[in-house]
Amino acid sequence: MNILITGCNGQLGNEMQLLEKTHPQHVYFNTDVQELDITDREAVEAFVEEHQIDGIVNCAAYTAVDKAESNVELCTLLNATAPAYLAQAIERRGGWFVQISTDYVFDGTNHVPYVEADGVCPNSTYGRTKLEGEQQAMSACRRTMIIRTAWLYSSFGNNFVKTMIRLGREKSELGVIFDQIGTPTYARDLAVAIFAAIDKGIVPGIYHYSNEGVISWYDFAKAIHRMAGITTCRVRPLHTSEYPTPAARPHYSVLDKTKIKQTYALDIPYWEESLAECIMQLLGF
């Protein structure tokens, strides 16, 4: 198959590129904005036709959650309009579309893990535009797979893990939110899951994916420092109210992964094992 990967310079896009080497039966077109502007409908249609694309994995998104509150137009363009253009273009070729979405489509008021059929109620611009992207993609392409993920990190790009390591080395004390609960996702593991879906054949629908387990951001930060050997920085637990942000965050956004595990026979790693693997990469081991 000819597979288009958008957002190839991001966390997930970079991990997808690494795994492409283990799936040489396909031809990959790795693009970022320099190679393909996915907000340009005509450019998207021309690219998909010219390269006879059979499937698209859209790793591109506007992910600056707080900045999104004052950049609604750009956020909507990247998170909702662009997925529609990609889905429409691949539908004309009878192909499949994988759209990456987010736990922010939920308001975070649950106390048990969210399943795919739970009602959505985003309370941020980022969450609303990502939900619109889901809806646009599914209405435009019959073979669309939506993957909602959460707390994404990698050895590539900017993320919580790298920030905590940097600040832990610079500061003697840090405050981190303890009353927002979820599960981290190592982008490498998500990329593995996407390739498992491609190999089996895309089964359309909405799926949830994160690593296994449940923690707070505070617990996550403590684990990062422990694994990175940082001992000179004290991590203090903060209430969300002590750290106001422009965008509201879900207080509880644990995702139930039963559907994706059963559909694609996935064995999802525990968050701590994956974090250790990523930190080994970052520290050069």
N, C-alpha and C positions, 0 to 999 in steps of 0.2 A: 504493500500500500504506500501511497504518497501521503505523508502526514505533515500538516502544518502545526508548528508550535509557536504561539504568540507569547510575547513577554519573556523572551528567552534569556534576558539579562537579569531577571529577578530571581528570587530564592528558589521557587519551584521550577522555573524555566531552566536554570542552571543545573538543577538536579536531574531534570528530564534529559538534558544533553549528555550528562555522564552515563545515564542508563541506556541511551540509544546504542552505545557500543555493544551492549549485551543483547540487543535486538536488531541485528544487521539485516534481517529479512525485509525491513521497511526502508523507504527513502524519506529523509527528514528535511523539512524546510524550517530552520530556526530563525525567527524574525523578532525584532523589536521595532520601535518606531522608525529607526533609520532605514530599515528594509521594507517595512509595511506599516502605513498609518491606518490602523483598524477603525479610526473614526471617519475615514473617507470611503463611502460606500462603493464608489466606482473603482477605487484602487483595490479594495477587497475582492470585488467580483472579478476583476481582471486577473489578479494573482491566483485565485482559486481555479479559474479556467485555464490560464496559461500553464500552470504546473500540474493540472489534472489531479487536484487534491481529493483524496478519498475520505479523510477525516481531519478534524481540527481539535487540538487541545488548547483552550484559551487560558493561558497563565497570566495574561495582562489585566491590570486593574488599577484603579485609584485607591490606594490603601492608607493614605494619611488621614486617619479617622477624625482627628480634631480639625485639621485644615479643611476637611470636606464641608464643615458647617458654614464656612465663608467662601467656599468654591463649589457651590451646588451645581452650576452649569457644567464645569469640567468633569466633576465627579459623575454626573448623570451621563455625560457623553461617553466616558470610558467604561462605566460599570453597567450601563443599560442600553445605550444606543449601539455601541460597538458590538456587543454580543449579538444583538439583533441582526446587524449587517453580516457578521460571520455565519450565523445560523441560516440566514436566508441564502447566502452564497453556496453553502455546502448542501443545503436541501435541493438546490437545482441539479446537483450532481448525484443525488441519492445517497449522500455520504452521512457520516455520523459526527456528532459535536459533543465535546466534553467542556462544560462550563464550571469553573471553580467558584463556589459561593462561600458563605460565612455563617457562623453562629449568631452574628448580629441581626439576622432576620427574626430572631426571637427577642422578647423583651426581658428575658432572664428572671421571670417570676416563678418558674417551675421549681420543684424540689426533688424531682426524679428526672433522669436523663431524657432529653428530647428525642422523640422518634420523628420520622419524616412526615407523618400525617398530622403532627401537632399544628395548631393554629399559629400563624406567623403574625408578629406585631413589632416591627422594627421601631426603635425610638431614637434613631440617629440618621443623618443624611446618608452616611455610608451604608447603613443597613437597608434603608429604603431603596437606594439605587441598586444595591446588589440583589434585592428581592425582585425589583423590576427587570434586572438582567436575566434572572431565572425565568420569569414569566415570558419575556420576549423571546428567549431562546427556545423554550418548550413550544411556544405557539408557532414559531417559524420553522423549526426542524423536527420532524417526527422521531428521528433517532438521536435525541438529546439526552445526555446523562449529566445531571447536576450533582456536584459533590460539594457539600457544605463541610467546611473544616474550621479549625479554631487554633488560636495561639501559635501561628506558624513560625518556625525558626529554621535556621540552616547555617552552614559555615559561610554562605554567600549573603551579601546584602546587609541591610540594617535590621536588627531584630532585638528582642528582649534579652536573649542569651548573651549576645555580644556586648550589649549596653551594660548589663550587670557585671560582666567581666571587666570592662573598661572602668566603670565607676568604682567597682570594688578595689581596683588597684590605685585609683586616684583619691578616694575618700576614706575617712575613718568611720563614717556612719552613713547609712542609707535608710530611708523610709519606703516601705513597699506595701501596697494594698493587701490586706488579708481577708477581706469580706467579699471578694469576687472569686467565684469558684468555677473551675473548668478543667480542661485537659490540654497540655501542649501537643503540638504536632510537628514532628521532624519532617521537613519537606522531602527528604530522601525516602522516607517510608510512604508518604503520599504518592510520590512518583512511582514507586514500586506497585502500589495499588492501581494506579492509572494504567500502567503497562499490563497488569494482570487482566484488567477489564478489556483492553485492546486485544490481548491474546485470545481471550475467551470469546470475545464478540460483545460489543456494547449492548447492554440491556437497558433500554430507555427508562428514565425515571429519576427520582430524587434519592440521593444517598447521603449518609453521614460518615465522615472519616476523621478520626483523631487517633492519637496513641491511646493505649489502655490506661486506666487509673483516673483518679480525681485529686486535684490539689488546688491551693490558692496561689496567687501571684507571689505572696510572701514565702510560701513553702518552695515554690519554684526558684526564687532568688537564693534562698538558703542552700538548696541542692546545687545550684550553679557554682556558688562560691566554694562549697565543699569539694566538688569534683575538680574545680580549677585550682585548688590549693590556695585559695584566698583566705587568710586568717586574721588580717589586720583591719577588716571593715565589719562593724556591727550593723546588722540588718534589723530594723525596728518595724513591727507591724503597724500599719496605718488603716484607719477607717476610710472608706471612699469619700466621706464628707470632709476629711482632712486634706484631700488632694483633688480639688474641683478641676474638671476639664470641660472644654466646650461641648464635647459629644458625650452623651450618656453611654455607659457600658452595661452589658447584662450582668447582673449579680450572680446568676447561676446559668451556665451555658454548657453543661456536660451533654455530649451527644451520644445517643444510643447507636451502636455500630452493627447491630445484629443483621440488618438487611444486606449491607455490603459484604459482610463476612460470609453469609450464607450464599449470596448470589455468585460471588467470585472465589469462594473457598480460600479466603484470606486468613492468615494467622498474624494478627496485629501485635507489634511489640509493645511492651510496657514502657511508659514514658521515661522512667529512670534509665532503662537500658539504652534507649535511643539518645537521650541527653548525654550519657557518658560517651557514646560513639561520636557525637557531634563535637564535644569538647576535646576529645582526642584529636580530631581533625584540626580544630582551631589551635591547639597547642603544638601541633606538628609531630604527633606520635604516629 
